[in-house]
Amino acid sequence: MIKVIKMSEPLIKAVNIKKYFPVRMSFTGSLKGEKQKWVKAVDDISIDIYPKEILGLAGESGSGKTTFGRTLIRLIEPTAGSMIYKGVDIFKLKGSELKNYRRKLQIIFQDPYDAINPRLTIRDVVAEGLLVNKLVSKDKVDEAVAGALEDVKLTPPEEFINRYPHELSGGQRQRVAIARALVLRPDFIVADEPVSMLDVSIRAEVLNVMLDLKEKYGITFLFITHDLALAKHMSDRIAVMYLGKVVELSDSEKLIDNPLHPYTQALIAAIPIPDPSAHKAEVKIKGEIPSPVNPPSGCRFHPRCPYAFDRCKVEEPKLKEVEPGHFVACHLYDKS
Amino acid sequence: MSEVLKVEGLKMYYRMGQTYVKAVDDISFEVQKGKCLGLAGESGSGKTSIATTIMRILPKNGQIISGNIYLDGQDVMKLSDEEFRKIRWVKVAMVPQASMNAFDPVFTIGDQIMEAILTHKSVTKDEAMSRVKELFQLVGIDPSRINNYPHEFSGGMKQRAAIAMALANNPDIIILDEPTTALDVIVQAQVLSLLRNLKQKLNISMILITHDLSIIADICDSVAVIYAGKIVEYGDIYKIYKNPRHPYTQGLLGAFPNIKAKKQKLIGIQGAPPNLANPPSGCRFHPRCPYAFDRCKVEEPKLKEVEPGHVVACHLYDKGD
């Protein structure tokens, strides 16, 4: 079964996005005229995100997935590329023009203990964006906040609205963070590992809230996670990142059931299954993810790849569509 | 089969001013030779406190109220601190959580493991060093890296080195506290396969503490599910995963997605884990339990056998007596 993925025009077109961070040089090094080194955290990523989809972005730590998410909504300035949202290049906007778009592009951070100001009540946390953007008049604020809290199942809202963050559990805080994004009626939310800090038993509630909101408001999500099982559960499509590049992109069930890139295959084989009679987690590749300062030549995965051949060492594979909607960047599937 | 470790009715409370936090409240289990027991539970359930109680490395306010701990049949509760110090790391060793980041940055990894050997055995430095090389090989690190400093090791290698250190004196049992939590999935699989190999090769017993039931399924033979300082379900791993009885165990298993299964709605557990200074009456899980009835609020359920090698503490399976 091939699911038709191109339902409509993309909501977001990321085109050749790059984000390089400078590596700090020693003073003597700079006197000697050493070349500036760069961490290529995001290196030329192009991806379309369609309305009302959840795009999972998976990869190990250091693969650049958080940097990509933050660059995409311009929380950090891109090095190159463009981000077309409804025909406008967000990367070219300045000042108040940019501010008008900010509320449409929201983010939920990984750590709900860090991401919420402990001195504000829940009302103030959720209302801040409303007031800054002058979306509602002051007397309507409480109503809007209560609506958002209800949407994230913090009910009854009156019970939460005057409380402080320290009075809430991790799962409740993360739902406050979702409400804070939601109240601005965004089109697009970057959810950066939203449940990885939470206890297992309360993760499901936060995830279910996000799925409900996608249905109710048609919000598009970029769901960043290191956990492919979670990515499969949440996402319509999954993109797998390795050292700043997208190596595979496909419909999520297809990607898990029939992974093409050797890295995706290794990631999936390494996941332990909650069933003692299932096969044991295996390791198909050697070593650990190398430093993005000086990534391997050619295909960045070649030093760890069990199938690498000569071409992989010199030529960088491009992301190509090998079957409808299934993209992979690997010379094994490129017969040219 | 012989029990390497047997814990009976263990209670350890933390004193907090006028109150006690009942972190370990009447816990009993045993670990057989060459077997691995998984302790599953959420943060704050008391699983690490069980480990630190066994190792006798409690903070000042931690008090063992009652219970017995037998190591190889020896009642270690009768030992003085000084006597226990002699068997710690020799009979029972531990890889604490985040110990991979606890190596001293100014000494080489080899020196630090050697120290663990020299403290407990009267051997020469050269003998100790050759033991370190052996250990490196055992955990899959190139012995030529023996003179490296911690910053020269990757996360996975540091975790291997921490395991090597725990194995230094050939303990009968090692306790691993969240050994893969900070690691990426591929490195995690490497560490898990190392642990499976060690278990087989050395016939060593293990206790593996984690919140992740899939890791327990991967290497353990039995599992004890801990909730709010108590064991709620305990037994053979195949039986419990096939037929989880306690609503909390069922909730944990249903709360995270299985990559091999069809997509289905995740069912979370209502509410949050309780405060152990003031745990709920009766069954501690009752405020979050979808099946709770009146009896659960007042009477604490005892562990009862529901099938051979599978015990559950839940009134649903206890037809009264």
HADDOCK unambig.tbl for C-alpha pairs under 7 A between the chains (distance, minus, plus):
assign (segid A and resid 60 and name CA) (segid B and resid 184 and name CA) 5.87 0.50 0.50
assign (segid A and resid 61 and name CA) (segid B and resid 184 and name CA) 6.75 0.50 0.50
assign (segid A and resid 169 and name CA) (segid B and resid 272 and name CA) 6.95 0.50 0.50
assign (segid A and resid 199 and name CA) (segid B and resid 42 and name CA) 6.06 0.50 0.50
assign (segid A and resid 199 and name CA) (segid B and resid 43 and name CA) 6.85 0.50 0.50
assign (segid A and resid 200 and name CA) (segid B and resid 42 and name CA) 6.94 0.50 0.50
assign (segid A and resid 200 and name CA) (segid B and resid 252 and name CA) 6.78 0.50 0.50
assign (segid A and resid 200 and name CA) (segid B and resid 255 and name CA) 6.51 0.50 0.50
assign (segid A and resid 201 and name CA) (segid B and resid 251 and name CA) 6.94 0.50 0.50
assign (segid A and resid 201 and name CA) (segid B and resid 252 and name CA) 5.83 0.50 0.50
assign (segid A and resid 201 and name CA) (segid B and resid 255 and name CA) 5.88 0.50 0.50
assign (segid A and resid 201 and name CA) (segid B and resid 268 and name CA) 5.56 0.50 0.50
assign (segid A and resid 201 and name CA) (segid B and resid 269 and name CA) 5.26 0.50 0.50
assign (segid A and resid 202 and name CA) (segid B and resid 268 and name CA) 5.79 0.50 0.50
assign (segid A and resid 202 and name CA) (segid B and resid 269 and name CA) 6.15 0.50 0.50
assign (segid A and resid 203 and name CA) (segid B and resid 268 and name CA) 6.81 0.50 0.50
assign (segid A and resid 204 and name CA) (segid B and resid 255 and name CA) 5.65 0.50 0.50
assign (segid A and resid 204 and name CA) (segid B and resid 256 and name CA) 6.98 0.50 0.50
assign (segid A and resid 204 and name CA) (segid B and resid 266 and name CA) 5.59 0.50 0.50
assign (segid A and resid 204 and name CA) (segid B and resid 267 and name CA) 6.00 0.50 0.50
assign (segid A and resid 204 and name CA) (segid B and resid 268 and name CA) 4.56 0.50 0.50
assign (segid A and resid 205 and name CA) (segid B and resid 268 and name CA) 5.53 0.50 0.50
assign (segid A and resid 229 and name CA) (segid B and resid 257 and name CA) 5.89 0.50 0.50
assign (segid A and resid 229 and name CA) (segid B and resid 258 and name CA) 6.00 0.50 0.50
assign (segid A and resid 229 and name CA) (segid B and resid 259 and name CA) 4.39 0.50 0.50
assign (segid A and resid 230 and name CA) (segid B and resid 257 and name CA) 6.06 0.50 0.50
assign (segid A and resid 233 and name CA) (segid B and resid 257 and name CA) 6.42 0.50 0.50
assign (segid A and resid 233 and name CA) (segid B and resid 263 and name CA) 5.84 0.50 0.50
assign (segid A and resid 267 and name CA) (segid B and resid 185 and name CA) 6.89 0.50 0.50
assign (segid A and resid 267 and name CA) (segid B and resid 186 and name CA) 6.21 0.50 0.50
assign (segid A and resid 270 and name CA) (segid B and resid 185 and name CA) 6.19 0.50 0.50
assign (segid A and resid 270 and name CA) (segid B and resid 186 and name CA) 5.45 0.50 0.50
assign (segid A and resid 270 and name CA) (segid B and resid 189 and name CA) 5.24 0.50 0.50
assign (segid A and resid 271 and name CA) (segid B and resid 185 and name CA) 6.45 0.50 0.50
assign (segid A and resid 272 and name CA) (segid B and resid 214 and name CA) 5.36 0.50 0.50
assign (segid A and resid 272 and name CA) (segid B and resid 215 and name CA) 5.92 0.50 0.50
assign (segid A and resid 272 and name CA) (segid B and resid 218 and name CA) 6.18 0.50 0.50
assign (segid A and resid 273 and name CA) (segid B and resid 214 and name CA) 5.03 0.50 0.50
assign (segid A and resid 273 and name CA) (segid B and resid 258 and name CA) 6.58 0.50 0.50
assign (segid A and resid 274 and name CA) (segid B and resid 213 and name CA) 5.88 0.50 0.50
assign (segid A and resid 274 and name CA) (segid B and resid 214 and name CA) 3.73 0.50 0.50
assign (segid A and resid 274 and name CA) (segid B and resid 217 and name CA) 5.54 0.50 0.50
assign (segid A and resid 274 and name CA) (segid B and resid 258 and name CA) 6.87 0.50 0.50
assign (segid A and resid 275 and name CA) (segid B and resid 214 and name CA) 6.78 0.50 0.50
assign (segid A and resid 275 and name CA) (segid B and resid 217 and name CA) 5.54 0.50 0.50
assign (segid A and resid 275 and name CA) (segid B and resid 241 and name CA) 6.37 0.50 0.50
assign (segid A and resid 276 and name CA) (segid B and resid 217 and name CA) 4.40 0.50 0.50
assign (segid A and resid 276 and name CA) (segid B and resid 218 and name CA) 6.04 0.50 0.50
assign (segid A and resid 276 and name CA) (segid B and resid 237 and name CA) 6.91 0.50 0.50
assign (segid A and resid 276 and name CA) (segid B and resid 238 and name CA) 6.11 0.50 0.50
assign (segid A and resid 280 and name CA) (segid B and resid 218 and name CA) 5.76 0.50 0.50
assign (segid A and resid 281 and name CA) (segid B and resid 189 and name CA) 5.76 0.50 0.50
assign (segid A and resid 282 and name CA) (segid B and resid 189 and name CA) 6.09 0.50 0.50
assign (segid A and resid 283 and name CA) (segid B and resid 186 and name CA) 6.57 0.50 0.50
assign (segid A and resid 283 and name CA) (segid B and resid 189 and name CA) 6.00 0.50 0.50
assign (segid A and resid 283 and name CA) (segid B and resid 190 and name CA) 6.05 0.50 0.50
assign (segid A and resid 288 and name CA) (segid B and resid 187 and name CA) 6.94 0.50 0.50
